[in-house]
């Protein structure tokens, strides 16, 4: 496996986010999607479909030749990937507000590494804060097709 080089964390004040609309704000470090992570997600969500949790059967029967991560696991790590790559200074708290669009164009096999690119698609003022719409692409190392593309809405309160 390639050696990981940590990316610098981007720091932007909440009042300066408007300057970033339409631009890539951050790219996360690579994150290992291990079988252990997949199994824990299966336990948390109750989705134990063999394509995720049975490596022997997946090797025999899956078109991918091994287990794959749940699409929703790939989605669930977005908060970590954003938090590890971007600090919004001047905010008291942030919340997920939802998704406008979400697709999983390609699978994430166990043992793969993923990272996310965050483009600030829109910024709207809120009383006491802002609403951000992130155009997110989750890339799989060594793969041209993304694992996830989403329009993710978050809110940040001063």
Steps between C-alpha positions, in 0.01 A plus 500: 500500500624848418626712786250762607600865503272712717329789325502839665171588668334803343385765749239756392303740719124461472474863383742432213324195353328711234835548325515124441171444318570308179850399612653187646544571869662180624620153409515244778774254579453142384289281728537122515176309452586181684287191545488585870350844421246336266406239763453766769278700266298186425452448874402864556249506216381140506590440134691170494454418132770249399645732234619720791586256779586158356846518336503131395161513330575840345823359355301216340175668397541876484587668170746709704701199625489616861269677743399859437413781738139602544424809296370657819834430670667708229240769570545471878871580486436838331480679837837355600660582166373859508589548868850364444562730203318825585466712811234769489617756753246713681231234511350366820348189346421335169220266398415283203191637331463238227579407145357640181666238279687179567641227276742210546652463149750230596553259790763528772659157553635405842862605525450804275586857596269795441526876527257784445515826310275781624388781272284769661205509262285753685491708816183643650469717810302369796409676818814451708694316233518370145379207294757339274437275203803282427557330168683192622688239304638194678786349303636149530876477475606374157149518355383760247128470579390656832352290778256771606376833366271710714354840561519522878336776704646600837429782742756686709397715795708778658 
